Amino acid sequence: MRRIIGSLLALSCLTANPVHANDEDKWWFDIEVMLFSRDTAVSDLAERFERQQVLSTPNTDWDLLTGYYQPDITMVYNSLPVCNAPTSPLWAEAPSQEEILRDYYLEPEPEEPALDDHNNEDSELFSDENGEVIDDEPFLLADEPTQSLAASENTFVEPEPEIIPPEPGTIAAYWLLFNLNEEQLTSVSVKRRPLNCVSPTEPSLNPQSWQWPQPDLYVPPRQQTPLYVHGANFNRANGPHLLPTNQLTQDDIYTSIRWRKGIERLAHFSWRQQVKFGQDKAETLRLFAGKNFAQQFTKNGDLRPQQLPSGDESSAEQNAELTEPADSFFAELNQRLNNPQPISFAGMTAPPETNDDGNTQSDVKRLPPIWELDGFIQIYLKYINRVPYLHINSELFYRQPMLSATSLPGAAPAYELVSIPFSQQRRVISTQLHYFDHPLFGMLVQIRRYDRPAAP
């Protein structure tokens, strides 16, 4: 009996992993979302909505849209060549065939006379007038080297085969092929982009240390999100990813919204993800679309002051630039050389000082985006009477400028950016189109089952 129980336990342990793997490939879905706003002012509505005090970015587990609109271009930057630098692997200009022939080709040496001709000349020198050859043995020293030389001359030596070297042009072509390769030898017909190289960085002299500036790889946010998002279709992705536009099945409805009066389309996209059981285990995904109000309003919803300087300030700045000496850098450098101060290694390698928002002081002021519609969506599975049902939990914030209540009657109108929250939780069925309605905006969601292929 104990042997039977032990074998059953071992069999259950062996079959546990395949069942778990099948469960991971089972609950994958494609989620399609359409976002739109209504041409309705907040002040025109009789209903008073709760407002968000601080227009902060929602804290979500996944943020696919920010990575799509503001991608990380570090790998692209590292793959670009340095401007005005040679492309040869040896970090030198690639020579031409004429230069290679001029530097490396050697003229062949003149050939020596054959041994037969030399023997004939010697025989003529030691011949008499009657044409008889005089015996030269008395005139030669009878030593061993001479005898060995005579013996070697009398022996027959097989001539070596003649090796014909390749032409000089062929040798130069081999040299280029070995040092470059066929790809760089062939002509490229693709038009180069204007930004096809990077400028080398140079050290900057700061008041505290001598630092190498980091490349500016910041991608500024858009002022308006596009209507469509173009992703990629991965059959077996490990995590959520955006899908291409050919995977959208409700494009007819999205196009018909365009012709409806008082409705403006914001975004239409889809993504693929694995849906988990339980709301506590499910991840939240960020959704945003519409205009970017960061240039006009702050996070508190207040209107930003005008950044343009007045006439007096601009003229004062121009006068200061004219009166400033041109050799201020060298004057500061000479002053620091006359009074040297030790700098620690930590100070040399320390990153540049940043502002409160995390941006460097030397860079242009970068504002985090404040989107017209921002929030998150959460999709999870839940058993009801032993049947799994899909659930959607969403929380969106709609932002709209309106007249401030503190504006005076005779003064210029003051505006503020209000944020209206909208939360809703609903049980849904796959392949059905579900509508989340609000007096200011709306959202359409469709969830479709995805049959994930088996692992190879």
Residue pairs with C-beta under 8 A, 6 or more apart in sequence:
21 455
24 274
25 452
25 454
25 455
26 452
27 274
27 275
27 276
27 277
27 381
28 272
28 273
28 274
28 275
28 449
28 450
28 451
28 452
29 272
29 273
29 275
29 379
29 390
29 430
29 447
29 448
29 449
29 450
30 243
30 247
30 270
30 271
30 272
30 447
30 448
30 450
31 270
31 271
31 272
31 273
31 377
31 379
31 445
31 446
31 447
31 448
32 247
32 248
32 249
32 250
32 268
32 269
32 270
32 445
32 446
32 447
32 448
33 267
33 268
33 269
33 270
33 287
33 377
33 443
33 444
33 445
34 250
34 253
34 254
34 257
34 265
34 267
34 268
34 443
34 444
34 445
35 265
35 266
35 267
35 268
35 287
35 289
35 290
35 373
35 441
35 442
35 443
36 257
36 263
36 264
36 265
36 266
36 441
36 442
36 443
37 263
37 264
37 266
37 290
37 372
37 373
37 398
37 440
37 441
37 442
38 262
38 263
38 264
38 439
38 440
38 441
38 442
39 262
39 263
39 264
40 262
40 439
40 440
41 400
41 402
42 49
42 400
42 402
42 418
42 420
42 440
43 402
43 403
45 439
45 440
47 439
49 420
49 421
50 420
50 421
51 418
51 419
51 420
51 421
52 397
52 419
52 420
52 421
53 300
54 299
54 300
55 297
55 299
55 300
55 301
55 370
55 397
55 399
55 417
55 419
56 299
57 368
57 374
58 284
58 286
58 374
58 375
58 376
58 395
58 397
60 283
60 284
60 285
60 286
60 376
61 283
61 284
61 285
62 239
62 240
62 273
62 283
62 284
62 285
62 286
63 285
63 286
64 240
64 241
64 242
64 271
64 285
64 286
65 225
65 229
65 269
65 286
65 287
65 288
66 286
68 229
68 231
68 242
69 219
69 221
69 222
69 225
70 219
70 220
70 221
71 219
72 217
73 217
73 219
74 217
77 198
77 215
77 217
80 196
80 197
80 198
81 87
81 196
81 197
81 198
82 197
82 198
82 199
82 200
83 197
83 198
83 199
83 200
84 197
85 91
85 197
86 92
86 93
86 94
87 94
87 184
88 94
88 179
88 180
89 179
89 180
90 179
94 176
94 179
94 180
95 103
97 169
97 172
97 173
97 176
100 171
100 172
100 175
100 176
101 168
101 169
101 172
105 168
105 171
115 153
119 153
123 133
126 133
126 134
126 136
127 133
127 134
128 134
140 146
165 171
166 174
176 185
177 185
198 215
201 212
201 213
201 214
201 215
202 212
202 213
203 210
203 211
203 212
203 213
204 210
204 211
204 212
204 213
205 329
205 332
205 333
206 352
208 343
208 347
209 343
209 347
209 348
209 350
210 343
210 348
211 348
211 350
211 352
213 352
213 362
214 351
214 352
216 363
218 363
218 366
220 366
221 292
221 294
221 369
222 292
222 369
223 291
223 292
223 295
224 290
224 291
224 292
225 266
225 267
225 288
225 289
225 290
225 371
226 267
227 265
227 266
227 267
227 268
228 245
228 267
228 268
228 269
229 242
229 245
229 267
229 268
229 269
230 242
230 244
230 245
231 241
231 242
231 243
231 244
231 269
231 270
231 271
232 241
232 242
232 243
232 244
233 243
233 244
233 247
234 241
234 272
235 452
235 453
236 452
236 453
236 455
237 272
239 273
239 274
240 271
240 272
240 273
240 274
240 283
240 285
241 271
241 272
242 269
242 270
242 271
243 269
243 270
243 271
243 272
245 251
247 270
248 254
248 268
248 269
248 270
249 446
249 448
250 433
250 444
250 446
251 268
253 433
253 444
254 265
254 268
257 263
257 265
258 265
263 442
266 289
266 290
266 372
266 373
266 441
267 289
267 290
271 285
272 450
273 283
273 285
273 379
275 282
275 379
275 380
275 381
275 390
276 282
276 283
276 380
276 381
277 380
277 381
277 382
277 383
277 388
278 380
278 381
278 382
279 378
279 380
279 382
279 391
279 393
281 380
282 378
282 379
282 380
283 378
284 376
284 377
284 378
285 376
285 377
285 378
286 374
286 375
286 376
287 373
287 374
287 375
287 376
287 377
287 394
287 396
288 371
288 373
288 374
288 375
289 371
289 372
289 373
290 371
290 372
290 373
290 399
291 371
291 372
292 369
292 370
292 371
292 372
293 370
293 371
293 372
293 399
293 401
293 417
294 367
294 368
294 369
294 370
295 304
295 367
296 303
296 304
296 401
296 417
297 303
297 304
297 370
297 401
297 416
297 417
298 304
299 368
299 370
301 416
301 417
301 418
301 419
302 416
302 417
303 404
303 414
303 415
303 416
303 417
309 317
325 331
352 360
352 361
352 362
353 360
353 361
354 360
354 361
355 361
357 366
357 367
357 368
359 365
359 366
370 399
370 417
371 399
372 398
372 399
372 400
373 396
373 397
373 398
373 399
373 441
374 396
374 397
374 399
375 394
375 395
375 396
375 397
375 422
376 394
376 395
376 396
377 392
377 393
377 394
377 445
378 392
378 393
378 394
379 390
379 391
379 392
379 393
379 447
380 390
380 391
380 393
381 388
381 389
381 390
381 391
382 388
382 389
382 391
382 427
383 389
384 427
389 427
389 428
389 429
390 427
390 428
390 429
390 430
390 447
391 425
391 426
391 427
391 428
392 424
392 425
392 426
392 428
392 434
392 445
392 447
393 424
393 425
394 422
394 423
394 424
394 425
394 436
394 443
395 421
395 422
395 423
396 421
396 422
396 423
396 441
396 443
397 419
397 420
397 421
397 422
398 419
398 420
398 422
398 438
398 440
398 441
399 417
399 418
399 419
399 420
400 417
400 418
400 420
400 440
401 415
401 416
401 417
401 418
402 415
402 416
402 418
403 413
403 414
403 415
403 416
404 414
404 415
404 416
406 414
407 413
407 414
420 438
420 440
422 436
422 438
422 441
424 436
426 434
426 436
428 434
428 445
428 447
430 447
430 448
430 449
431 446
431 447
431 448
431 449
432 446
433 444
433 445
433 446
434 444
434 445
434 446
435 442
435 443
435 444
436 442
436 443
436 444
436 445
